Amino acid sequence: MMKNTFVCMIVMAGITMMAGCSEKTGKKQEVVSKIQLSGKDSASAIALFETYLGYSQAFADSAAMDAESLSDGAAEGYQQNRVHVDSVLHNCIVLVKQRNYDKLLTTLEKERFNIYTHPGNMVNNETGLVKLFSLLYNQVYPEAEDSFYMKMLPIYEFTLTHMEMLEMMGKERHPDYEAIQHLVNHARELTESPNNRNEKEEHNNKVRYGTDM
C-alpha cells in the first residue's frame, strides 16, 4: 500500500534533489503585508502545516526504500527533500505568526512541487493547500478573475490528477473530487485565449445548426 502511494507521488511530481537549506527566521518581526488573513484562516493555515509535519517516520522510511527500488540514489534525494520541506513548513508557520502573508505566498509558490513529494502530502492535506492558495491569491487578484484562475488552474489540475490516480489504485472517490473538477473546468474556460474561445463557439454553433462538415 505504501509503495503504491509513493509510486503515485513519483509519477505526479518526481523526486527533487535539494541543494541549500531554508531561510533562517531570526527574531520575531512585525511585518506589514499586503495580503491579510483573518485570525480563523491564519489558525487553519498553521493547523495545515502542522498536519503536514505530523507524518509517520515509518512511512517516510518505507517511502524512501520504495524510491531506492525504482532508482539508485533516489532514497537520498527523497530524504533530502523531506528534511528541506520540514524546514520550509516550520518557516511557513513562523511567517503566518508574523502575519507575513506576502512572503508566505512566495514561499509556497517556490516550494509547491517539493511539498507535493513530501510524505505529509496526503490528498486531504493537499486539498487544504488548495484552499490556502485560493485564499492568498484571492487577496492578490480581488477583481481580476482571469488572473486568479490562471494562477489556480495548475494547482487545481494537480490535485485532480492526484485524486484520479488514487481512484485508479482502488481508493474511493474523494468527496471533493466533483468540486475540484468543476473548478478545473471553470478555470480552463476563463483562462482560454479569446481566439480559441471564439473558434470553439463557432464550432459548437456549426454542430448545433448542422452546418459542420
Backbone hydrogen bonds, N-H to C=O, Kabsch-Sander energy under -0.5 kcal/mol:
donor,donor_aa,acceptor,acceptor_aa,energy
5,T,1,M,-2.2
6,F,2,M,-2.5
7,V,3,K,-2.6
8,C,4,N,-2.1
9,M,5,T,-1.7
10,I,6,F,-2.4
11,V,7,V,-2.7
12,M,8,C,-1.9
13,A,9,M,-2.3
14,G,9,M,-0.8
14,G,10,I,-1.0
16,T,14,G,-0.5
17,M,15,I,-0.5
18,M,16,T,-0.6
31,V,29,Q,-0.7
31,V,98,Q,-1.0
33,S,31,V,-0.8
42,S,38,S,-2.5
43,A,39,G,-2.2
44,S,40,K,-2.1
45,A,41,D,-2.1
46,I,42,S,-2.3
47,A,43,A,-2.3
48,L,44,S,-2.1
49,F,45,A,-2.3
50,E,46,I,-2.4
51,T,47,A,-2.0
52,Y,48,L,-2.4
53,L,49,F,-1.9
54,G,50,E,-0.5
54,G,51,T,-1.0
55,Y,52,Y,-0.8
60,A,56,S,-2.1
61,D,57,Q,-2.6
62,S,58,A,-2.3
63,A,59,F,-2.8
64,A,60,A,-2.1
65,M,61,D,-1.9
66,D,62,S,-2.3
67,A,63,A,-2.3
68,E,64,A,-2.1
69,S,65,M,-1.7
70,L,66,D,-0.8
70,L,67,A,-0.9
71,S,67,A,-1.7
74,A,71,S,-2.1
77,G,73,G,-1.4
78,Y,74,A,-2.6
79,Q,75,A,-2.6
80,Q,76,E,-2.5
81,N,77,G,-2.3
82,R,78,Y,-2.4
83,V,79,Q,-2.4
84,H,80,Q,-2.4
85,V,81,N,-2.9
86,D,82,R,-2.4
87,S,83,V,-1.9
88,V,84,H,-2.2
89,L,85,V,-3.0
90,H,86,D,-2.1
91,N,87,S,-2.2
92,C,88,V,-2.3
93,I,89,L,-1.8
94,V,90,H,-1.7
95,L,91,N,-2.5
96,V,92,C,-2.2
97,K,93,I,-2.2
98,Q,94,V,-2.0
99,R,96,V,-1.2
100,N,95,L,-2.7
101,Y,99,R,-1.4
104,L,100,N,-1.8
105,L,101,Y,-2.2
106,T,102,D,-2.0
107,T,103,K,-2.3
108,L,104,L,-2.5
109,E,105,L,-2.6
110,K,106,T,-2.0
111,E,107,T,-2.3
112,R,108,L,-0.9
115,I,111,E,-2.6
116,Y,112,R,-1.9
117,T,113,F,-1.0
118,H,115,I,-1.5
121,N,118,H,-2.2
122,M,120,G,-2.1
126,E,122,M,-2.4
127,T,123,V,-2.1
128,G,124,N,-1.3
129,L,125,N,-1.9
130,V,126,E,-2.1
131,K,127,T,-2.0
132,L,128,G,-1.9
133,F,129,L,-2.7
134,S,130,V,-2.3
135,L,131,K,-2.2
136,L,132,L,-2.3
137,Y,133,F,-3.1
138,N,134,S,-2.0
139,Q,135,L,-0.9
139,Q,136,L,-0.7
140,V,136,L,-1.3
141,Y,137,Y,-2.9
144,A,141,Y,-0.8
148,F,144,A,-2.4
149,Y,145,E,-2.5
150,M,146,D,-1.8
151,K,147,S,-1.7
152,M,148,F,-2.1
153,L,149,Y,-2.4
156,Y,152,M,-2.8
157,E,153,L,-2.9
158,F,154,P,-2.0
159,T,155,I,-1.9
160,L,156,Y,-2.5
161,T,157,E,-2.4
162,H,158,F,-2.3
163,M,159,T,-2.4
164,E,160,L,-2.5
165,M,161,T,-2.6
166,L,162,H,-2.1
167,E,163,M,-2.0
168,M,164,E,-2.1
169,M,165,M,-1.3
170,G,167,E,-1.7
171,K,166,L,-2.4
177,Y,174,H,-2.1
180,I,176,D,-2.5
181,Q,177,Y,-2.8
182,H,178,E,-2.3
183,L,179,A,-2.0
184,V,180,I,-2.5
185,N,181,Q,-2.3
186,H,182,H,-2.7
187,A,183,L,-2.8
188,R,184,V,-2.5
189,E,185,N,-2.1
190,L,186,H,-2.1
191,T,187,A,-2.2
192,E,188,R,-0.9
197,R,193,S,-2.5
198,N,194,P,-2.7
199,E,195,N,-2.4
200,K,196,N,-2.3
201,E,197,R,-2.4
202,E,198,N,-2.5
203,H,199,E,-2.4
204,N,200,K,-2.7
205,N,201,E,-2.2
206,K,202,E,-2.0
207,V,203,H,-2.4
208,R,204,N,-2.6
209,Y,205,N,-2.2
210,G,207,V,-0.8
211,T,206,K,-2.9
212,D,206,K,-1.1
